[in-house]
């Protein structure tokens, strides 16, 4: 089920797939989804909830997996990947693609007033607290405290936003 607020803007060149598993995709007021953004319900039945005044730039891919929650006033730069799902791979006797998925680590949570730089990857269990800044090229798989600036994997905190 796809719910798009009437004031949201979604490029005609964005690709938003509807779920066959009942996941909801919700886009809030004044949010903008740029061209070549891909939203794909895959790897689970989690919802994608996008708040108000969110900008998602070109080339970003959001797999719904175990769920993604994006707060208000969030800026997501180009070519980011949100992957709240993990393949199972433990059995050597079975192809990885046939092993299904690992248990959820809680999906992805992005609180209000967050800036995510270009080419970032957010993995299942990522939690970006209010006001944090994620540096371009970062890989995030855990919690980033509120109002911190992140330099990238291995998630080194380089300063606080003032």
Phi, psi and omega in degrees: 000126181249126178237117181240122179299145184299337179267358177285152179240122177238121180303145175293345178263005172278155181238103181248108180271141174278152182279144172262355181254003178093006177296146176263143171239116184237129178241121185280175183302142175063010178279152182232125174246115188283174177297150177064021168276138180243124173245118186229115172290109183207144172081011180167191181237026179286155179271155169248113180244118180249125183286202181272148174058040178260137175243125177242114186274169186311143173082359180283141179239129178238111173268132185288324175040242180270011175109145176226130175238118179245123183287201182268153173059044180257138176245122179243117182286182186292150168064035176269157177232128175250114185232081181275052182201150179226131176289147170279147184209009188291326184278122176280347183270358183224143178300141179305316183296344179259358184272354179080209187237153177283163177299152182295144171258016176106005181073203180237131178238126174238114181281184184294153170060045180251144175241122179248118182290171183298149173063029177273153175237123176251125184256168179307128181099355177292136178221109182258110183285164185314133170075008181278159178238126180253120184295149178306139177081006182284152170246124184240126179228006180218201183271135172248123184296158179302142174057033175253159176249131186249134182266355178116177182300129014268053172060045177283127178274123183252354179177175178243142177285135181240000000 
